[in-house]
Amino acid sequence: MLETIGMKKKKIKCPLCSVKFIPRFFHREKLKFEVSAPVHIINRFKSKFSNGGFQPPNIVSRSWVTICPECNYIIKFAAELGKKEFLDQDSKSILHLREFSENGKRYEYKFYNLEKPYKEAHYYNTDLIEEIKERILKALDDLDLSKWGFLYKTWKIDSQIDSFKFLIRFLAYIENFITSLGIAIDPDTFLAKIVSLNVPYELKENIISLFRIREKTVGQDYDLNKKDETLLQNTYIELTMELVFQEMMALHLNKANIKEDPRALDKEFYYLELKQLLQNFIKNTLYINEDTSLFVITMLNRLKITLG
């Protein structure tokens, strides 16, 4: 393998329209004349490129091909290079079709693969999504909903606690969360805290309804019914989804871009990577096993992040 300087992480300048761009892809393309081709093709190759009976020191047999996104001009770079090397007179080359003579000396072309000359858009997109994922995971870690998810799991999945215990602890988590925001609330009551919470009105009403149910269970001989349990489950899902959405909104994920060349952003790749990350968080941290795909698609739509 020839020593190369490696793929360059910079833009190509189109020789036709002069636009600088990140290559979307490269593919390998054979050139018309191959040294390892049948003899009559080799002879045509030699006659085409020979100069005074001498073969060139290097020949290119394959090329890396990309296209300018602005003008569709096809740009090629060497992908396989044949270097003319001297053969000892006594050596017996297996690749005899690559041999030739000049001034009574034997030579052959030895071929070396060259890597892609520039990094493709995929590298930039991968770097971008890794940076975004790191920011998202930090934001979710700061939100600290893991204990909420563990509580939900012990109730809904493991059945280790009953609905009443989940209700009491869930409302306590909500109250502690509001207190951690450092908002001055007067009067300092649970209902006033709920009113101050920055969530949709219907969600506030659902939390207040759970508070009323808690009051009944504590002060009276009352057991939660199926309707209460459904409200409890739906409120947990809606509230955690809303809190996650607000964290994602603060990150401005819809404005993420590849600064070197905004056109190189693979929106589908970006969308699917975010979707997978958020689905994993919902399933593995919040333990919501319902239609997580729908939840995340709805959230991404609200964040104005689309497939195309």
N, C-alpha and C positions, 0 to 999 in steps of 0.2 A: 504494500500500500504506500502510495506517495505521501510524504508529509504535507499536511495542509494546515492552514491557519484556522480551520474550523468555520462553521457557519457564522456569518456575520449577522448580528442583530441590528440591522439598519435597513433603510429603505433603498429600493432600486429606483434609478432615474430612467424613465422611458426614453430611448434614443429618438423616438418619433415625436411625441407630444411634450416631452420634458417633465411630465408629472412624476413626482416621487411617491412611491407606494410600497406597502408591505406585500410581498407576494402571497396570494391566497393559497397557492399550491405549486408543487413542481412534479412533473412526471418525466420518466426516462423515455427517450426516443432514439431509436436506431437511425444512424445515418445511412445513406444509400449504399456506400461501398464499405464492405467488411473485409478485413484482411483474411479472416478465417472462412471466407466464402469460396465457392468453386473457383478454379484457376482462371477461367475467362473473365470472371468478375474482378478478381485480383489484378489481372493485367490491365483492365480498364481503369481500376483505381490507381495503379502505378502510373499509367500513361497520363492520367488527369493531373496528378500531383507531382510528378517528377519534374526536375529542372536540370537539363543537360545530362540526363541519365542517372542523376542522384536522387535518392529518396529523402524526403524531409526528415529532420531529427525527431519530430513528434507528429502524430496524427490523432485526430479525435474520431472515435468510432461511435460514441453515444453522447447524447446531450441532455441536460436538464432543461425542461421547457416550462415557461410560465407565460401569463398573458397580462398585459397592462389593463387594469380595470377601467381606465378612462377611454382609451382609443382601441382596445382589443388587439394591439400590436403583439405579435408573438416574439418572445425574447428567449434566446438560448444561451446556455453556459455548458462548458465541457463536463461530461459525466464519466467518460472513460477515455483515458489517454494512452496511446501507444507510443512507447519510447524506443527509438532505434538503438539496439545494443549489439556490440560486436560478438561474434561467435568464434570460438577457437576452431581452427581448421580441422582438428581431430574430434571435435564434439559431434555427437549424433543427436540432433534435435528431434523430438517426437512431433513437435508442431511444425512440420516441414512446410506447410502451406504459408507460414509466416516468414519463411526465410527468403533472402534474396542476396544477390552479389553486387558489389561495387568495387571496381578496380581490383578484381581478383580476391576480394575479402568477403567473408560471409557475415551477414547480419540477420537479425530478426526483430520484429516488433514485439515487445513485452507490454501487456496491457495492465493498467492500474485504474481501479475505480476511484473516482473523486466524489466526495460527499457534496450535498447540496450547498451552493455558495451563500445562500441567505436563509435565515430562519423564516419559516412560513407563518402565516397568520395564526395557526394553531398554537404555536409557542407563546405568542403574545396573549392569546385568549386564555391559555392555561395559567399564565402568570397572573393575569387579571383576576380570574375566578378564585385562585388561591388567596390572593390578597383580600378579595371581598369576603370569602368564607371566614378568614381569620377575623375580620371586623365583625361579621355576623355572630360568630361563636362567642366573641368577647362580649358583645351586647347582650346576648341571651344568657351568658353566664352572670353578667351584672344584674340582669332582671331577676335571676335566682328563683325560677319556678320549679326547680327539681323537687323541693319538698311538697309542693302542691301536687305534682305528678305522683309522687310516692303515696301521698294520702289518697288520691283518687284510685291508684292501683290497689291499695289495701281494701278499699271499699268495693269497687266495681269488678275487679279481676280476681283478687285473692279471697274476697268475702271474709276478711279478717275483722272488719268492723261493720256495724249496722249503719243504716241511713242516718239515724239521729246523731251518732258520734261524728259521722262525716260532715253533717250539716253544721254542728257546733264548731268543729275545727276549721272548716272551710270559711265560715264567716269570720272567725278569729284571724285567719290568714289575710283575708280582705282588709280587715281593720288595721292590722299591723302594716300591710302594704301601703295603705293611705297615710298612716302615721309616718312611715319612712320617707314619704315625699316631702315632708317638712312644710306642709301647707298650714297656714294659720286658719283654724276653723272655730267659729263661734256660733252657737254653743258647741262644746266639744262632746257631741253625742254621735252614736253610730249612724243615725239617719242623716245628720248634717254632713258627716264624712262621705256617705254614699252620694249625696247631692253634689259634693265638691269633686267627685271622681270624674275624670275626663273620658267618659264612655258614652255610647248612644243612650238616649232617654229610655228606650224599652229595656235595655240591659239594667239600667239603674232600677227600673220598676221591678224587674225580676229579682234583683238582690234584696230590695225592700220586702218583696213578697216572702222570700226565704226568711228574712228577719222576723216577719209576722208569724210564720210557721214555727220558728224557734220559740217565740214568746208563748205560743199556744202549747207547745210540747213541754215547756218548763213549768208553766203555771197551771196547766190542766192535764187531765188524763187523755192525752192525744197521741196517736201513732201516725207516722207518715204513711200516706196511701200512695198508690201507683202514680197518681197525678203529681203529687208532691215530689216523688222521686224522679219523675221525668223532668220536672222543672229544675230540680237540683242538678241533674246531669247536664241538661242543656245550658244552664247558667254557668257551670264550670267550663264547658267547652267554649261558649261564646265569650266569656270573660278572658280566658287564657288566650284565645285566638286574637282578641282585641288588643291585649297587652303586647303580644308578639308583633302584631301589625304596627302598633305605634313605635316600637323599637326599630322595626325595619324602615318605617317612614322617616325616622330621624337620620338614617344612614344615607338617604337619597340614592337608593339603589338604581332607580331609573335613569340616573345621570352618569352611571359608570361608563367609561369609554377607554379606548386605546388611544392615548394622547399622540403617539407617533403617527397614527393614521386611523381616524375615527371610522372610516369605511371598512376597516379590517375586523371590526367587532362582529363576531358570530352570534347573532341574537338568539338563534335557536339553542346553541350550546349554552349560552349564558342562562337562558330561561330554564332549561332542563336541569342544569347543575343547581340552581337556586331551588327549584322545585324539589329535587331529591334531598337536598340538605334540610329544608324545612319539614318535609315529610318524615325524615328520620328523627328530627327533634320532637315532632308531635307524637310519634309512635313510641320512641325510646325514652323520652324525658317526661312528657305529659301523659303518656300511656292512653292516648285516645286511639281506639281501634276502629272507630267509625270511618266514614268515607274521607280519609285524610287527603286524598288527591283533590277532591272537590273543595275542601277547606283551603288548600294551598293555592289552587287555581283562582279561587275567589280573592284570596289575599294578594296574589300577584297582579290580578286585574286592577284591584284598588291601588296598588303601587305603580300602576301604569307600566308594567313590564310585560311585554308580549313576545310571541314566538317570531314575529317578523316585523 
